[in-house]
Amino acid sequence: MGAIDEEFKHLKREYKKLIVRNIKITYRLSSSYPIVYINRVFDTRQDPLKNK
């Protein structure tokens, strides 16, 4: 559903992101669907350097 998150491209799994209002949600899908693992929830109003 979401776009691939380029910040996590260096990892072996594919992470995707959703941006809803001021929140960025980074997640990955399990190899055995329909499990979704939430990796990070970040308030985009914060300093972007905190997101690293």
mmCIF entry with sequence, helices, sheets and N, C-alpha, C, O atoms, coordinates in Angstrom:
data_MODEL
# 
_entry.id   MODEL 
# 
_entity.id                         1 
_entity.type                       polymer 
_entity.pdbx_number_of_molecules   1 
# 
_entity_poly.entity_id                      1 
_entity_poly.type                           'polypeptide(L)' 
_entity_poly.nstd_linkage                   no 
_entity_poly.nstd_monomer                   no 
_entity_poly.pdbx_seq_one_letter_code       MGAIDEEFKHLKREYKKLIVRNIKITYRLSSSYPIVYINRVFDTRQDPLKNK 
_entity_poly.pdbx_seq_one_letter_code_can   MGAIDEEFKHLKREYKKLIVRNIKITYRLSSSYPIVYINRVFDTRQDPLKNK 
_entity_poly.pdbx_strand_id                 A 
# 
loop_
_entity_poly_seq.entity_id 
_entity_poly_seq.num 
_entity_poly_seq.mon_id 
_entity_poly_seq.hetero 
1 1  MET n 
1 2  GLY n 
1 3  ALA n 
1 4  ILE n 
1 5  ASP n 
1 6  GLU n 
1 7  GLU n 
1 8  PHE n 
1 9  LYS n 
1 10 HIS n 
1 11 LEU n 
1 12 LYS n 
1 13 ARG n 
1 14 GLU n 
1 15 TYR n 
1 16 LYS n 
1 17 LYS n 
1 18 LEU n 
1 19 ILE n 
1 20 VAL n 
1 21 ARG n 
1 22 ASN n 
1 23 ILE n 
1 24 LYS n 
1 25 ILE n 
1 26 THR n 
1 27 TYR n 
1 28 ARG n 
1 29 LEU n 
1 30 SER n 
1 31 SER n 
1 32 SER n 
1 33 TYR n 
1 34 PRO n 
1 35 ILE n 
1 36 VAL n 
1 37 TYR n 
1 38 ILE n 
1 39 ASN n 
1 40 ARG n 
1 41 VAL n 
1 42 PHE n 
1 43 ASP n 
1 44 THR n 
1 45 ARG n 
1 46 GLN n 
1 47 ASP n 
1 48 PRO n 
1 49 LEU n 
1 50 LYS n 
1 51 ASN n 
1 52 LYS n 
# 
_struct_asym.id          A 
_struct_asym.entity_id   1 
# 
loop_
_struct_conf.conf_type_id 
_struct_conf.id 
_struct_conf.pdbx_PDB_helix_id 
_struct_conf.beg_label_comp_id 
_struct_conf.beg_label_asym_id 
_struct_conf.beg_label_seq_id 
_struct_conf.pdbx_beg_PDB_ins_code 
_struct_conf.end_label_comp_id 
_struct_conf.end_label_asym_id 
_struct_conf.end_label_seq_id 
_struct_conf.pdbx_end_PDB_ins_code 
_struct_conf.beg_auth_comp_id 
_struct_conf.beg_auth_asym_id 
_struct_conf.beg_auth_seq_id 
_struct_conf.end_auth_comp_id 
_struct_conf.end_auth_asym_id 
_struct_conf.end_auth_seq_id 
_struct_conf.pdbx_PDB_helix_class 
_struct_conf.details 
_struct_conf.pdbx_PDB_helix_length 
HELX_P HELX_P1 AA1 GLU A 6  ? PHE A 8  ? GLU A 6  PHE A 8  5 ? 3 
HELX_P HELX_P2 AA2 PRO A 48 ? ASN A 51 ? PRO A 48 ASN A 51 5 ? 4 
# 
_struct_conf_type.id          HELX_P 
_struct_conf_type.criteria    ? 
_struct_conf_type.reference   ? 
# 
_struct_sheet.id               AA1 
_struct_sheet.type             ? 
_struct_sheet.number_strands   4 
_struct_sheet.details          ? 
# 
loop_
_struct_sheet_order.sheet_id 
_struct_sheet_order.range_id_1 
_struct_sheet_order.range_id_2 
_struct_sheet_order.offset 
_struct_sheet_order.sense 
AA1 1 2 ? anti-parallel 
AA1 2 3 ? anti-parallel 
AA1 3 4 ? anti-parallel 
# 
loop_
_struct_sheet_range.sheet_id 
_struct_sheet_range.id 
_struct_sheet_range.beg_label_comp_id 
_struct_sheet_range.beg_label_asym_id 
_struct_sheet_range.beg_label_seq_id 
_struct_sheet_range.pdbx_beg_PDB_ins_code 
_struct_sheet_range.end_label_comp_id 
_struct_sheet_range.end_label_asym_id 
_struct_sheet_range.end_label_seq_id 
_struct_sheet_range.pdbx_end_PDB_ins_code 
_struct_sheet_range.beg_auth_comp_id 
_struct_sheet_range.beg_auth_asym_id 
_struct_sheet_range.beg_auth_seq_id 
_struct_sheet_range.end_auth_comp_id 
_struct_sheet_range.end_auth_asym_id 
_struct_sheet_range.end_auth_seq_id 
AA1 1 ALA A 3  ? ILE A 4  ? ALA A 3  ILE A 4  
AA1 2 LYS A 16 ? VAL A 20 ? LYS A 16 VAL A 20 
AA1 3 ILE A 23 ? LEU A 29 ? ILE A 23 LEU A 29 
AA1 4 VAL A 36 ? ASP A 43 ? VAL A 36 ASP A 43 
# 
loop_
_atom_site.group_PDB 
_atom_site.id 
_atom_site.type_symbol 
_atom_site.label_atom_id 
_atom_site.label_alt_id 
_atom_site.label_comp_id 
_atom_site.label_asym_id 
_atom_site.label_entity_id 
_atom_site.label_seq_id 
_atom_site.pdbx_PDB_ins_code 
_atom_site.Cartn_x 
_atom_site.Cartn_y 
_atom_site.Cartn_z 
_atom_site.occupancy 
_atom_site.B_iso_or_equiv 
_atom_site.pdbx_formal_charge 
_atom_site.auth_seq_id 
_atom_site.auth_comp_id 
_atom_site.auth_asym_id 
_atom_site.auth_atom_id 
_atom_site.pdbx_PDB_model_num 
ATOM 1   N N  . MET A 1 1  ? 0.817  -1.187  0.000  1.00 0.00 ? 1  MET A N  1 
ATOM 2   C CA . MET A 1 1  ? 0.000  0.000   0.000  1.00 0.00 ? 1  MET A CA 1 
ATOM 3   C C  . MET A 1 1  ? 0.867  1.259   0.000  1.00 0.00 ? 1  MET A C  1 
ATOM 4   O O  . MET A 1 1  ? 0.602  2.200   -0.748 1.00 0.00 ? 1  MET A O  1 
ATOM 5   N N  . GLY A 1 2  ? 1.897  1.272   0.836  1.00 0.00 ? 2  GLY A N  1 
ATOM 6   C CA . GLY A 1 2  ? 2.746  2.450   0.924  1.00 0.00 ? 2  GLY A CA 1 
ATOM 7   C C  . GLY A 1 2  ? 3.912  2.396   -0.038 1.00 0.00 ? 2  GLY A C  1 
ATOM 8   O O  . GLY A 1 2  ? 4.131  1.391   -0.715 1.00 0.00 ? 2  GLY A O  1 
ATOM 9   N N  . ALA A 1 3  ? 4.652  3.476   -0.092 1.00 0.00 ? 3  ALA A N  1 
ATOM 10  C CA . ALA A 1 3  ? 5.833  3.566   -0.951 1.00 0.00 ? 3  ALA A CA 1 
ATOM 11  C C  . ALA A 1 3  ? 7.035  2.967   -0.221 1.00 0.00 ? 3  ALA A C  1 
ATOM 12  O O  . ALA A 1 3  ? 7.050  2.900   1.008  1.00 0.00 ? 3  ALA A O  1 
ATOM 13  N N  . ILE A 1 4  ? 8.030  2.538   -0.973 1.00 0.00 ? 4  ILE A N  1 
ATOM 14  C CA . ILE A 1 4  ? 9.247  1.998   -0.385 1.00 0.00 ? 4  ILE A CA 1 
ATOM 15  C C  . ILE A 1 4  ? 9.981  3.130   0.329  1.00 0.00 ? 4  ILE A C  1 
ATOM 16  O O  . ILE A 1 4  ? 10.150 4.220   -0.219 1.00 0.00 ? 4  ILE A O  1 
ATOM 17  N N  . ASP A 1 5  ? 10.412 2.857   1.558  1.00 0.00 ? 5  ASP A N  1 
ATOM 18  C CA . ASP A 1 5  ? 11.123 3.855   2.357  1.00 0.00 ? 5  ASP A CA 1 
ATOM 19  C C  . ASP A 1 5  ? 12.614 3.759   2.047  1.00 0.00 ? 5  ASP A C  1 
ATOM 20  O O  . ASP A 1 5  ? 13.273 2.786   2.415  1.00 0.00 ? 5  ASP A O  1 
ATOM 21  N N  . GLU A 1 6  ? 13.135 4.769   1.374  1.00 0.00 ? 6  GLU A N  1 
ATOM 22  C CA . GLU A 1 6  ? 14.526 4.774   0.924  1.00 0.00 ? 6  GLU A CA 1 
ATOM 23  C C  . GLU A 1 6  ? 15.518 4.792   2.088  1.00 0.00 ? 6  GLU A C  1 
ATOM 24  O O  . GLU A 1 6  ? 16.659 4.357   1.927  1.00 0.00 ? 6  GLU A O  1 
ATOM 25  N N  . GLU A 1 7  ? 15.105 5.286   3.252  1.00 0.00 ? 7  GLU A N  1 
ATOM 26  C CA . GLU A 1 7  ? 15.996 5.323   4.408  1.00 0.00 ? 7  GLU A CA 1 
ATOM 27  C C  . GLU A 1 7  ? 16.377 3.925   4.889  1.00 0.00 ? 7  GLU A C  1 
ATOM 28  O O  . GLU A 1 7  ? 17.391 3.765   5.568  1.00 0.00 ? 7  GLU A O  1 
ATOM 29  N N  . PHE A 1 8  ? 15.583 2.917   4.549  1.00 0.00 ? 8  PHE A N  1 
ATOM 30  C CA . PHE A 1 8  ? 15.823 1.549   4.995  1.00 0.00 ? 8  PHE A CA 1 
ATOM 31  C C  . PHE A 1 8  ? 16.279 0.655   3.837  1.00 0.00 ? 8  PHE A C  1 
ATOM 32  O O  . PHE A 1 8  ? 16.291 -0.569  3.967  1.00 0.00 ? 8  PHE A O  1 
ATOM 33  N N  . LYS A 1 9  ? 16.645 1.250   2.731  1.00 0.00 ? 9  LYS A N  1 
ATOM 34  C CA . LYS A 1 9  ? 17.015 0.491   1.534  1.00 0.00 ? 9  LYS A CA 1 
ATOM 35  C C  . LYS A 1 9  ? 18.263 -0.365  1.756  1.00 0.00 ? 9  LYS A C  1 
ATOM 36  O O  . LYS A 1 9  ? 18.428 -1.391  1.096  1.00 0.00 ? 9  LYS A O  1 
ATOM 37  N N  . HIS A 1 10 ? 19.140 0.039   2.669  1.00 0.00 ? 10 HIS A N  1 
ATOM 38  C CA . HIS A 1 10 ? 20.379 -0.696  2.922  1.00 0.00 ? 10 HIS A CA 1 
ATOM 39  C C  . HIS A 1 10 ? 20.149 -2.011  3.671  1.00 0.00 ? 10 HIS A C  1 
ATOM 40  O O  . HIS A 1 10 ? 21.053 -2.843  3.737  1.00 0.00 ? 10 HIS A O  1 
ATOM 41  N N  . LEU A 1 11 ? 18.959 -2.211  4.233  1.00 0.00 ? 11 LEU A N  1 
ATOM 42  C CA . LEU A 1 11 ? 18.645 -3.439  4.958  1.00 0.00 ? 11 LEU A CA 1 
ATOM 43  C C  . LEU A 1 11 ? 18.175 -4.518  3.996  1.00 0.00 ? 11 LEU A C  1 
ATOM 44  O O  . LEU A 1 11 ? 17.756 -4.215  2.878  1.00 0.00 ? 11 LEU A O  1 
ATOM 45  N N  . LYS A 1 12 ? 18.241 -5.775  4.422  1.00 0.00 ? 12 LYS A N  1 
ATOM 46  C CA . LYS A 1 12 ? 17.890 -6.863  3.507  1.00 0.00 ? 12 LYS A CA 1 
ATOM 47  C C  . LYS A 1 12 ? 16.383 -7.001  3.288  1.00 0.00 ? 12 LYS A C  1 
ATOM 48  O O  . LYS A 1 12 ? 15.965 -7.567  2.278  1.00 0.00 ? 12 LYS A O  1 
ATOM 49  N N  . ARG A 1 13 ? 15.570 -6.504  4.198  1.00 0.00 ? 13 ARG A N  1 
ATOM 50  C CA . ARG A 1 13 ? 14.119 -6.558  4.015  1.00 0.00 ? 13 ARG A CA 1 
ATOM 51  C C  . ARG A 1 13 ? 13.626 -5.258  3.396  1.00 0.00 ? 13 ARG A C  1 
ATOM 52  O O  . ARG A 1 13 ? 14.282 -4.220  3.496  1.00 0.00 ? 13 ARG A O  1 
ATOM 53  N N  . GLU A 1 14 ? 12.473 -5.326  2.762  1.00 0.00 ? 14 GLU A N  1 
ATOM 54  C CA . GLU A 1 14 ? 11.890 -4.133  2.140  1.00 0.00 ? 14 GLU A CA 1 
ATOM 55  C C  . GLU A 1 14 ? 10.943 -3.458  3.127  1.00 0.00 ? 14 GLU A C  1 
ATOM 56  O O  . GLU A 1 14 ? 9.970  -4.058  3.583  1.00 0.00 ? 14 GLU A O  1 
ATOM 57  N N  . TYR A 1 15 ? 11.241 -2.210  3.444  1.00 0.00 ? 15 TYR A N  1 
ATOM 58  C CA . TYR A 1 15 ? 10.401 -1.430  4.342  1.00 0.00 ? 15 TYR A CA 1 
ATOM 59  C C  . TYR A 1 15 ? 9.609  -0.421  3.529  1.00 0.00 ? 15 TYR A C  1 
ATOM 60  O O  . TYR A 1 15 ? 10.104 0.147   2.556  1.00 0.00 ? 15 TYR A O  1 
ATOM 61  N N  . LYS A 1 16 ? 8.376  -0.211  3.947  1.00 0.00 ? 16 LYS A N  1 
ATOM 62  C CA . LYS A 1 16 ? 7.515  0.747   3.272  1.00 0.00 ? 16 LYS A CA 1 
ATOM 63  C C  . LYS A 1 16 ? 7.096  1.818   4.257  1.00 0.00 ? 16 LYS A C  1 
ATOM 64  O O  . LYS A 1 16 ? 7.255  1.665   5.468  1.00 0.00 ? 16 LYS A O  1 
ATOM 65  N N  . LYS A 1 17 ? 6.549  2.924   3.716  1.00 0.00 ? 17 LYS A N  1 
ATOM 66  C CA . LYS A 1 17 ? 6.133  4.020   4.590  1.00 0.00 ? 17 LYS A CA 1 
ATOM 67  C C  . LYS A 1 17 ? 4.755  4.515   4.193  1.00 0.00 ? 17 LYS A C  1 
ATOM 68  O O  . LYS A 1 17 ? 4.362  4.487   3.027  1.00 0.00 ? 17 LYS A O  1 
ATOM 69  N N  . LEU A 1 18 ? 4.048  4.964   5.198  1.00 0.00 ? 18 LEU A N  1 
ATOM 70  C CA . LEU A 1 18 ? 2.770  5.657   5.021  1.00 0.00 ? 18 LEU A CA 1 
ATOM 71  C C  . LEU A 1 18 ? 2.889  6.972   5.762  1.00 0.00 ? 18 LEU A C  1 
ATOM 72  O O  . LEU A 1 18 ? 3.415  7.021   6.874  1.00 0.00 ? 18 LEU A O  1 
ATOM 73  N N  . ILE A 1 19 ? 2.402  8.035   5.149  1.00 0.00 ? 19 ILE A N  1 
ATOM 74  C CA . ILE A 1 19 ? 2.373  9.330   5.813  1.00 0.00 ? 19 ILE A CA 1 
ATOM 75  C C  . ILE A 1 19 ? 0.919  9.740   5.945  1.00 0.00 ? 19 ILE A C  1 
ATOM 76  O O  . ILE A 1 19 ? 0.212  9.925   4.954  1.00 0.00 ? 19 ILE A O  1 
ATOM 77  N N  . VAL A 1 20 ? 0.489  9.877   7.194  1.00 0.00 ? 20 VAL A N  1 
ATOM 78  C CA . VAL A 1 20 ? -0.890 10.242  7.498  1.00 0.00 ? 20 VAL A CA 1 
ATOM 79  C C  . VAL A 1 20 ? -0.846 11.487  8.373  1.00 0.00 ? 20 VAL A C  1 
ATOM 80  O O  . VAL A 1 20 ? -0.385 11.452  9.514  1.00 0.00 ? 20 VAL A O  1 
ATOM 81  N N  . ARG A 1 21 ? -1.337 12.586  7.810  1.00 0.00 ? 21 ARG A N  1 
ATOM 82  C CA . ARG A 1 21 ? -1.262 13.896  8.462  1.00 0.00 ? 21 ARG A CA 1 
ATOM 83  C C  . ARG A 1 21 ? 0.172  14.214  8.832  1.00 0.00 ? 21 ARG A C  1 
ATOM 84  O O  . ARG A 1 21 ? 0.996  14.429  7.943  1.00 0.00 ? 21 ARG A O  1 
ATOM 85  N N  . ASN A 1 22 ? 0.500  14.252  10.121 1.00 0.00 ? 22 ASN A N  1 
ATOM 86  C CA . ASN A 1 22 ? 1.858  14.579  10.563 1.00 0.00 ? 22 ASN A CA 1 
ATOM 87  C C  . ASN A 1 22 ? 2.624  13.355  11.061 1.00 0.00 ? 22 ASN A C  1 
ATOM 88  O O  . ASN A 1 22 ? 3.625  13.497  11.764 1.00 0.00 ? 22 ASN A O  1 
ATOM 89  N N  . ILE A 1 23 ? 2.173  12.184  10.712 1.00 0.00 ? 23 ILE A N  1 
ATOM 90  C CA . ILE A 1 23 ? 2.793  10.962  11.204 1.00 0.00 ? 23 ILE A CA 1 
ATOM 91  C C  . ILE A 1 23 ? 3.346  10.139  10.040 1.00 0.00 ? 23 ILE A C  1 
ATOM 92  O O  . ILE A 1 23 ? 2.658  9.913   9.045  1.00 0.00 ? 23 ILE A O  1 
ATOM 93  N N  . LYS A 1 24 ? 4.590  9.696   10.178 1.00 0.00 ? 24 LYS A N  1 
ATOM 94  C CA . LYS A 1 24 ? 5.199  8.790   9.198  1.00 0.00 ? 24 LYS A CA 1 
ATOM 95  C C  . LYS A 1 24 ? 5.307  7.423   9.864  1.00 0.00 ? 24 LYS A C  1 
ATOM 96  O O  . LYS A 1 24 ? 5.920  7.290   10.923 1.00 0.00 ? 24 LYS A O  1 
ATOM 97  N N  . ILE A 1 25 ? 4.711  6.411   9.244  1.00 0.00 ? 25 ILE A N  1 
ATOM 98  C CA . ILE A 1 25 ? 4.727  5.048   9.759  1.00 0.00 ? 25 ILE A CA 1 
ATOM 99  C C  . ILE A 1 25 ? 5.593  4.209   8.825  1.00 0.00 ? 25 ILE A C  1 
ATOM 100 O O  . ILE A 1 25 ? 5.327  4.117   7.627  1.00 0.00 ? 25 ILE A O  1 
ATOM 101 N N  . THR A 1 26 ? 6.631  3.599   9.390  1.00 0.00 ? 26 THR A N  1 
ATOM 102 C CA . THR A 1 26 ? 7.501  2.713   8.624  1.00 0.00 ? 26 THR A CA 1 
ATOM 103 C C  . THR A 1 26 ? 7.175  1.285   9.035  1.00 0.00 ? 26 THR A C  1 
ATOM 104 O O  . THR A 1 26 ? 7.091  0.983   10.225 1.00 0.00 ? 26 THR A O  1 
ATOM 105 N N  . TYR A 1 27 ? 6.991  0.405   8.052  1.00 0.00 ? 27 TYR A N  1 
ATOM 106 C CA . TYR A 1 27 ? 6.581  -0.966  8.336  1.00 0.00 ? 27 TYR A CA 1 
ATOM 107 C C  . TYR A 1 27 ? 7.158  -1.916  7.302  1.00 0.00 ? 27 TYR A C  1 
ATOM 108 O O  . TYR A 1 27 ? 7.686  -1.493  6.274  1.00 0.00 ? 27 TYR A O  1 
ATOM 109 N N  . ARG A 1 28 ? 7.047  -3.215  7.593  1.00 0.00 ? 28 ARG A N  1 
ATOM 110 C CA . ARG A 1 28 ? 7.404  -4.242  6.619  1.00 0.00 ? 28 ARG A CA 1 
ATOM 111 C C  . ARG A 1 28 ? 6.363  -5.343  6.690  1.00 0.00 ? 28 ARG A C  1 
ATOM 112 O O  . ARG A 1 28 ? 5.706  -5.541  7.712  1.00 0.00 ? 28 ARG A O  1 
ATOM 113 N N  . LEU A 1 29 ? 6.233  -6.043  5.599  1.00 0.00 ? 29 LEU A N  1 
ATOM 114 C CA . LEU A 1 29 ? 5.299  -7.158  5.528  1.00 0.00 ? 29 LEU A CA 1 
ATOM 115 C C  . LEU A 1 29 ? 6.046  -8.452  5.800  1.00 0.00 ? 29 LEU A C  1 
ATOM 116 O O  . LEU A 1 29 ? 7.197  -8.613  5.395  1.00 0.00 ? 29 LEU A O  1 
ATOM 117 N N  . SER A 1 30 ? 5.388  -9.368  6.485  1.00 0.00 ? 30 SER A N  1 
ATOM 118 C CA . SER A 1 30 ? 5.972  -10.668 6.753  1.00 0.00 ? 30 SER A CA 1 
ATOM 119 C C  . SER A 1 30 ? 5.977  -11.497 5.480  1.00 0.00 ? 30 SER A C  1 
ATOM 120 O O  . SER A 1 30 ? 5.158  -11.285 4.585  1.00 0.00 ? 30 SER A O  1 
ATOM 121 N N  . SER A 1 31 ? 6.902  -12.440 5.408  1.00 0.00 ? 31 SER A N  1 
ATOM 122 C CA . SER A 1 31 ? 6.913  -13.333 4.251  1.00 0.00 ? 31 SER A CA 1 
ATOM 123 C C  . SER A 1 31 ? 5.695  -14.247 4.265  1.00 0.00 ? 31 SER A C  1 
ATOM 124 O O  . SER A 1 31 ? 5.291  -14.766 3.225  1.00 0.00 ? 31 SER A O  1 
ATOM 125 N N  . SER A 1 32 ? 5.109  -14.443 5.448  1.00 0.00 ? 32 SER A N  1 
ATOM 126 C CA . SER A 1 32 ? 3.866  -15.212 5.541  1.00 0.00 ? 32 SER A CA 1 
ATOM 127 C C  . SER A 1 32 ? 2.732  -14.229 5.825  1.00 0.00 ? 32 SER A C  1 
ATOM 128 O O  . SER A 1 32 ? 2.414  -13.939 6.979  1.00 0.00 ? 32 SER A O  1 
ATOM 129 N N  . TYR A 1 33 ? 2.136  -13.728 4.757  1.00 0.00 ? 33 TYR A N  1 
ATOM 130 C CA . TYR A 1 33 ? 1.082  -12.732 4.883  1.00 0.00 ? 33 TYR A CA 1 
ATOM 131 C C  . TYR A 1 33 ? -0.033 -13.263 5.749  1.00 0.00 ? 33 TYR A C  1 
ATOM 132 O O  . TYR A 1 33 ? -0.180 -14.484 5.802  1.00 0.00 ? 33 TYR A O  1 
ATOM 133 N N  . PRO A 1 34 ? -0.806 -12.495 6.411  1.00 0.00 ? 34 PRO A N  1 
ATOM 134 C CA . PRO A 1 34 ? -1.003 -11.045 6.388  1.00 0.00 ? 34 PRO A CA 1 
ATOM 135 C C  . PRO A 1 34 ? -0.397 -10.321 7.581  1.00 0.00 ? 34 PRO A C  1 
ATOM 136 O O  . PRO A 1 34 ? -1.000 -9.374  8.086  1.00 0.00 ? 34 PRO A O  1 
ATOM 137 N N  . ILE A 1 35 ? 0.763  -10.733 8.041  1.00 0.00 ? 35 ILE A N  1 
ATOM 138 C CA . ILE A 1 35 ? 1.383  -10.087 9.202  1.00 0.00 ? 35 ILE A CA 1 
ATOM 139 C C  . ILE A 1 35 ? 2.117  -8.815  8.765  1.00 0.00 ? 35 ILE A C  1 
ATOM 140 O O  . ILE A 1 35 ? 2.864  -8.819  7.786  1.00 0.00 ? 35 ILE A O  1 
ATOM 141 N N  . VAL A 1 36 ? 1.889  -7.720  9.516  1.00 0.00 ? 36 VAL A N  1 
ATOM 142 C CA . VAL A 1 36 ? 2.553  -6.443  9.269  1.00 0.00 ? 36 VAL A CA 1 
ATOM 143 C C  . VAL A 1 36 ? 3.316  -6.068  10.538 1.00 0.00 ? 36 VAL A C  1 
ATOM 144 O O  . VAL A 1 36 ? 2.748  -6.044  11.630 1.00 0.00 ? 36 VAL A O  1 
ATOM 145 N N  . TYR A 1 37 ? 4.605  -5.777  10.385 1.00 0.00 ? 37 TYR A N  1 
ATOM 146 C CA . TYR A 1 37 ? 5.432  -5.351  11.508 1.00 0.00 ? 37 TYR A CA 1 
ATOM 147 C C  . TYR A 1 37 ? 5.651  -3.844  11.406 1.00 0.00 ? 37 TYR A C  1 
ATOM 148 O O  . TYR A 1 37 ? 6.182  -3.349  10.412 1.00 0.00 ? 37 TYR A O  1 
ATOM 149 N N  . ILE A 1 38 ? 5.236  -3.120  12.449 1.00 0.00 ? 38 ILE A N  1 
ATOM 150 C CA . ILE A 1 38 ? 5.446  -1.672  12.515 1.00 0.00 ? 38 ILE A CA 1 
ATOM 151 C C  . ILE A 1 38 ? 6.844  -1.439  13.067 1.00 0.00 ? 38 ILE A C  1 
ATOM 152 O O  . ILE A 1 38 ? 7.158  -1.880  14.173 1.00 0.00 ? 38 ILE A O  1 
ATOM 153 N N  . ASN A 1 39 ? 7.672  -0.757  12.314 1.00 0.00 ? 39 ASN A N  1 
ATOM 154 C CA . ASN A 1 39 ? 9.046  -0.520  12.711 1.00 0.00 ? 39 ASN A CA 1 
ATOM 155 C C  . ASN A 1 39 ? 9.197  0.815   13.434 1.00 0.00 ? 39 ASN A C  1 
ATOM 156 O O  . ASN A 1 39 ? 9.901  0.906   14.439 1.00 0.00 ? 39 ASN A O  1 
ATOM 157 N N  . ARG A 1 40 ? 8.529  1.858   12.916 1.00 0.00 ? 40 ARG A N  1 
ATOM 158 C CA . ARG A 1 40 ? 8.701  3.189   13.483 1.00 0.00 ? 40 ARG A CA 1 
ATOM 159 C C  . ARG A 1 40 ? 7.460  4.032   13.234 1.00 0.00 ? 40 ARG A C  1 
ATOM 160 O O  . ARG A 1 40 ? 6.839  3.957   12.174 1.00 0.00 ? 40 ARG A O  1 
ATOM 161 N N  . VAL A 1 41 ? 7.114  4.836   14.233 1.00 0.00 ? 41 VAL A N  1 
ATOM 162 C CA . VAL A 1 41 ? 6.064  5.845   14.089 1.00 0.00 ? 41 VAL A CA 1 
ATOM 163 C C  . VAL A 1 41 ? 6.724  7.161   14.484 1.00 0.00 ? 41 VAL A C  1 
ATOM 164 O O  . VAL A 1 41 ? 7.207  7.317   15.605 1.00 0.00 ? 41 VAL A O  1 
ATOM 165 N N  . PHE A 1 42 ? 6.736  8.118   13.532 1.00 0.00 ? 42 PHE A N  1 
ATOM 166 C CA . PHE A 1 42 ? 7.487  9.360   13.742 1.00 0.00 ? 42 PHE A CA 1 
ATOM 167 C C  . PHE A 1 42 ? 6.600  10.561  13.449 1.00 0.00 ? 42 PHE A C  1 
ATOM 168 O O  . PHE A 1 42 ? 5.947  10.624  12.408 1.00 0.00 ? 42 PHE A O  1 
ATOM 169 N N  . ASP A 1 43 ? 6.584  11.512  14.379 1.00 0.00 ? 43 ASP A N  1 
ATOM 170 C CA . ASP A 1 43 ? 5.853  12.760  14.192 1.00 0.00 ? 43 ASP A CA 1 
ATOM 171 C C  . ASP A 1 43 ? 6.710  13.683  13.318 1.00 0.00 ? 43 ASP A C  1 
ATOM 172 O O  . ASP A 1 43 ? 7.779  14.120  13.746 1.00 0.00 ? 43 ASP A O  1 
ATOM 173 N N  . THR A 1 44 ? 6.256  13.980  12.111 1.00 0.00 ? 44 THR A N  1 
ATOM 174 C CA . THR A 1 44 ? 7.058  14.737  11.153 1.00 0.00 ? 44 THR A CA 1 
ATOM 175 C C  . THR A 1 44 ? 7.227  16.207  11.519 1.00 0.00 ? 44 THR A C  1 
ATOM 176 O O  . THR A 1 44 ? 7.974  16.920  10.849 1.00 0.00 ? 44 THR A O  1 
ATOM 177 N N  . ARG A 1 45 ? 6.559  16.672  12.552 1.00 0.00 ? 45 ARG A N  1 
ATOM 178 C CA . ARG A 1 45 ? 6.747  18.064  12.996 1.00 0.00 ? 45 ARG A CA 1 
ATOM 179 C C  . ARG A 1 45 ? 8.044  18.212  13.793 1.00 0.00 ? 45 ARG A C  1 
ATOM 180 O O  . ARG A 1 45 ? 8.471  19.330  14.078 1.00 0.00 ? 45 ARG A O  1 
ATOM 181 N N  . GLN A 1 46 ? 8.669  17.090  14.152 1.00 0.00 ? 46 GLN A N  1 
ATOM 182 C CA . GLN A 1 46 ? 9.929  17.121  14.886 1.00 0.00 ? 46 GLN A CA 1 
ATOM 183 C C  . GLN A 1 46 ? 11.093 17.398  13.944 1.00 0.00 ? 46 GLN A C  1 
ATOM 184 O O  . GLN A 1 46 ? 10.941 17.439  12.723 1.00 0.00 ? 46 GLN A O  1 
ATOM 185 N N  . ASP A 1 47 ? 12.251 17.586  14.548 1.00 0.00 ? 47 ASP A N  1 
ATOM 186 C CA . ASP A 1 47 ? 13.489 17.755  13.786 1.00 0.00 ? 47 ASP A CA 1 
ATOM 187 C C  . ASP A 1 47 ? 13.753 16.478  12.985 1.00 0.00 ? 47 ASP A C  1 
ATOM 188 O O  . ASP A 1 47 ? 13.809 15.399  13.575 1.00 0.00 ? 47 ASP A O  1 
ATOM 189 N N  . PRO A 1 48 ? 13.917 16.564  11.667 1.00 0.00 ? 48 PRO A N  1 
ATOM 190 C CA . PRO A 1 48 ? 14.106 15.369  10.837 1.00 0.00 ? 48 PRO A CA 1 
ATOM 191 C C  . PRO A 1 48 ? 15.357 14.559  11.200 1.00 0.00 ? 48 PRO A C  1 
ATOM 192 O O  . PRO A 1 48 ? 15.418 13.365  10.907 1.00 0.00 ? 48 PRO A O  1 
ATOM 193 N N  . LEU A 1 49 ? 16.351 15.187  11.833 1.00 0.00 ? 49 LEU A N  1 
ATOM 194 C CA . LEU A 1 49 ? 17.545 14.442  12.236 1.00 0.00 ? 49 LEU A CA 1 
ATOM 195 C C  . LEU A 1 49 ? 17.235 13.424  13.328 1.00 0.00 ? 49 LEU A C  1 
ATOM 196 O O  . LEU A 1 49 ? 17.982 12.460  13.496 1.00 0.00 ? 49 LEU A O  1 
ATOM 197 N N  . LYS A 1 50 ? 16.155 13.618  14.069 1.00 0.00 ? 50 LYS A N  1 
ATOM 198 C CA . LYS A 1 50 ? 15.749 12.649  15.084 1.00 0.00 ? 50 LYS A CA 1 
ATOM 199 C C  . LYS A 1 50 ? 15.216 11.369  14.443 1.00 0.00 ? 50 LYS A C  1 
ATOM 200 O O  . LYS A 1 50 ? 15.158 10.327  15.097 1.00 0.00 ? 50 LYS A O  1 
ATOM 201 N N  . ASN A 1 51 ? 14.837 11.437  13.205 1.00 0.00 ? 51 ASN A N  1 
ATOM 202 C CA . ASN A 1 51 ? 14.266 10.284  12.496 1.00 0.00 ? 51 ASN A CA 1 
ATOM 203 C C  . ASN A 1 51 ? 15.338 9.293   12.078 1.00 0.00 ? 51 ASN A C  1 
ATOM 204 O O  . ASN A 1 51 ? 15.004 8.199   11.622 1.00 0.00 ? 51 ASN A O  1 
ATOM 205 N N  . LYS A 1 52 ? 16.589 9.628   12.212 1.00 0.00 ? 52 LYS A N  1 
ATOM 206 C CA . LYS A 1 52 ? 17.685 8.741   11.759 1.00 0.00 ? 52 LYS A CA 1 
ATOM 207 C C  . LYS A 1 52 ? 18.148 7.849   12.867 1.00 0.00 ? 52 LYS A C  1 
ATOM 208 O O  . LYS A 1 52 ? 19.057 7.042   12.671 1.00 0.00 ? 52 LYS A O  1 
# 
